[in-house]
Amino acid sequence: MKLNYQTLGAVFSVLLIASCSGISTPDNITQSPGPTEEITTDRTPKPSEETLITPSQIGSVRLGMTFGELKQQYPQATYRVTPLPDIPVAIAFTQSNEDLFYFVTNAPLSNELPPDNAAIELILTNHSRYSTASGIKPGSSLAEATQAYGDVNLYFSPDAEYAEFQQHPETADAVMGFWVQGQQGQAAGEYQWINKQAAHCESAPSGYCETTTFDPNAKIAFISIANKTEIAN
C-alpha cells in the first residue's frame, strides 16, 4: 500500500507544488523569512537528538525503518490502531501512558497491528516534546511558525487544515507536513466560502480551499514527515 489516502496524499502533493512558487503575505500580518532547519534562534534551545523533528526522522524513529526494528528499539512501548484527522488507520506509539507519535506503514490497511517487516512510510506527532531545529512544535502558534519558515498558505479540507510555508522544511527525499488548528473550533485561515460544509471556495486552484490570511494565534496541531516518493504514488 502506498500513501494514497484521498485527502492526505493530495494535500502533500499540493505542498510539493506550492513549495516551488511564491506565496504572498496578508497586509494585516507582518511576516519575515526565517532560518533554515540547520539554524536555531537565540531564544530557542536546540532540541536533543531524541526530540528533534527533521523531514526524515522524529526523534530516533526514521522513515523506512520496520515495525520490528521500532519494537526492538523501544521494548517498553505499546501500540494500538487508531484513526487520525484525514488518516483512517494509524498506529499509536505509547510510552509512560503518553501517545508520543503515530505512524503508517506500507502494510495493507487493517484494524490489526502490521507485521514486523512492514516499513514506516509516514510519522506524525502532536506531542510538544518534539520540535524542529527552528523550535517549532505542536502547540506553536502560526505566528511563531511564520517567523521560522516565512509566508504561509493554508489549505482546508473537512477533516484537517494544513500549512505550506515559503521555506518549508524538506530534503531531496522527504518533507514535513503541518496540520493546523484554529481557536474554539474555528478554521485557522480565513476562506471565501461558497459551501463550508462541502469545503467549496470561490478560489481553489489546488482543489482545496486556500488562503494566506490567518489567525496568528492558531496552533500547529500535528507535525508529520513522509518520503516524497511515497507521497507521489
C-alpha positions in Angstrom: 0.0 0.0 0.0 1.2 3.5 -0.9 0.2 6.7 0.8 -2.7 7.4 -1.5 -5.3 8.4 1.1 -7.7 10.7 -0.8 -7.0 13.9 1.1 -3.7 13.3 2.7 -1.9 12.4 -0.5 -3.5 15.2 -2.4 -2.6 17.8 0.2 1.0 16.6 0.3 1.1 16.9 -3.5 -0.1 20.5 -3.1 2.7 21.1 -0.6 5.3 19.8 -3.1 3.9 22.0 -5.9 3.4 25.1 -3.7 7.0 24.9 -2.5 8.1 25.8 -6.0 6.0 29.0 -6.2 6.0 32.3 -4.3 3.4 33.0 -1.5 2.1 36.4 -0.9 1.8 38.0 2.6 -1.5 39.3 4.0 -1.5 43.0 4.5 -2.6 42.8 8.1 0.1 40.3 9.2 3.8 41.0 9.4 5.8 38.0 8.4 9.5 37.7 7.7 11.5 34.8 6.2 13.0 32.6 8.9 16.1 30.4 9.2 16.6 27.1 7.5 16.3 23.8 9.5 20.0 23.9 10.3 19.7 27.2 12.3 18.1 27.8 15.6 17.1 31.2 17.1 19.0 32.5 20.1 15.8 32.2 22.2 15.1 28.6 21.4 17.4 25.9 22.7 18.3 23.2 20.1 16.3 20.0 20.6 18.1 16.9 21.7 18.6 14.1 19.2 15.7 12.2 20.9 13.2 15.1 20.5 14.3 16.6 17.1 12.0 16.6 14.1 13.7 16.5 10.7 12.0 15.8 7.3 13.1 12.1 7.6 13.1 11.5 11.4 11.2 12.2 14.6 13.5 11.6 17.5 15.2 8.3 16.7 12.3 7.0 14.7 13.1 7.3 11.0 11.2 6.8 7.8 11.9 3.4 6.2 12.6 1.5 9.5 10.4 -1.5 10.0 7.8 -2.1 12.7 10.0 -4.9 14.1 13.0 -2.5 14.3 10.9 0.0 16.2 9.7 -2.6 18.7 13.2 -3.8 19.2 14.4 -0.2 19.8 11.5 0.5 22.3 10.6 -2.7 24.0 8.6 -1.0 26.7 6.3 0.9 24.3 2.8 -0.3 23.5 1.0 0.1 20.1 -2.6 0.3 19.0 -4.6 1.1 15.9 -6.3 4.5 15.9 -7.8 6.9 13.3 -6.4 10.5 13.0 -7.6 13.5 11.1 -7.5 12.6 7.4 -5.9 9.3 8.1 -8.3 6.3 8.6 -5.8 3.9 10.1 -2.6 4.8 12.0 -0.6 3.2 14.8 -0.1 5.0 18.1 3.2 4.7 19.8 2.6 4.9 23.6 5.2 5.1 26.3 4.7 6.0 30.0 1.0 6.3 29.3 1.5 9.0 26.7 0.9 8.8 22.9 4.2 10.3 21.7 3.7 9.8 17.9 1.8 7.9 15.3 2.8 6.2 12.1 1.6 4.5 9.0 3.3 1.5 7.3 3.2 0.0 3.8 1.1 -2.9 5.1 -2.5 -3.2 3.9 -5.0 -1.2 5.9 -6.2 -3.2 8.8 -7.6 -3.0 12.3 -4.7 -5.2 13.4 -1.1 -4.2 14.0 1.2 -4.5 10.9 3.7 -7.3 10.6 7.2 -6.8 11.8 8.6 -6.4 8.3 6.2 -3.5 7.4 8.1 -0.3 6.6 7.2 3.0 8.2 6.1 5.5 5.4 4.6 8.3 7.5 5.2 9.6 11.0 3.4 12.4 12.8 3.2 13.8 16.3 1.0 16.1 18.3 3.3 15.9 21.4 5.1 19.1 22.4 8.2 17.3 23.5 9.2 17.1 19.8 10.3 20.2 17.9 12.1 21.2 14.7 15.6 22.7 14.8 13.8 26.1 14.5 11.9 25.5 17.7 8.5 24.8 16.1 6.5 22.1 17.7 2.9 21.0 18.2 1.3 23.9 20.1 3.4 26.6 18.5 1.3 29.4 17.1 1.1 30.1 13.4 2.7 33.5 14.1 5.7 31.7 15.5 5.8 29.3 12.6 5.8 32.1 10.0 8.7 33.7 11.9 10.7 30.5 11.5 9.6 29.5 7.9 8.3 32.6 6.2 5.0 33.3 4.5 2.3 30.6 4.6 -0.6 29.2 2.5 -3.3 27.4 4.4 -5.3 24.5 2.8 -8.7 23.4 4.2 -10.4 20.0 4.0 -13.4 19.0 6.1 -11.1 16.7 8.1 -8.0 18.7 8.5 -6.3 22.0 7.8 -2.7 22.3 6.5 0.0 24.9 6.3 2.6 25.3 3.5 5.4 27.7 4.3 7.7 29.6 1.9 10.7 28.0 3.5 9.0 24.6 4.1 11.3 22.1 5.8 12.3 19.4 3.2 15.2 17.5 1.7 15.6 16.0 -1.7 13.8 12.8 -0.5 11.5 13.8 2.4 9.2 16.6 3.5 7.4 17.8 6.7 3.7 18.5 6.9 1.9 20.8 9.3 -1.6 20.2 10.5 -3.1 23.4 11.9 -6.0 24.2 14.3 -8.0 27.4 14.8 -9.3 28.7 18.1 -12.6 27.5 19.6 -13.5 25.2 16.7 -12.9 27.9 14.0 -10.7 27.5 11.0 -7.1 28.8 11.3 -7.5 30.5 7.9 -10.0 33.0 6.5 -11.6 31.4 3.5 -14.0 32.7 0.9 -16.6 30.1 1.4 -19.2 29.1 -1.2 -20.2 26.0 0.8 -18.2 25.5 4.0 -19.6 22.0 4.8 -18.6 20.8 1.4 -15.3 22.8 1.6 -16.1 24.7 -1.6 -14.5 28.1 -2.0 -14.6 31.0 -4.5 -11.0 30.3 -5.4 -9.4 26.9 -5.1 -6.7 26.4 -7.7 -5.3 23.4 -5.9 -8.7 21.8 -5.5 -8.8 22.8 -1.8 -9.9 26.0 -0.1 -6.8 28.0 0.4 -5.8 31.4 1.8 -2.8 33.4 3.0 -4.9 35.2 5.7 -5.0 33.5 9.0 -5.4 33.8 12.8 -1.9 34.3 14.1 -2.9 32.6 17.4 -4.0 29.4 15.6 -1.8 26.5 16.5 0.2 23.8 14.9 -1.7 20.6 15.8 0.4 17.9 14.2 3.8 17.8 12.5 4.3 14.9 10.1 7.1 13.6 7.9 6.9 11.5 4.7 9.0 10.3 1.8 8.3 12.3 -1.4 8.3 9.1 -3.4 5.6 7.6 -1.3 3.5 10.8 -1.4 3.6 10.9 -5.2 2.4 7.3 -5.6 
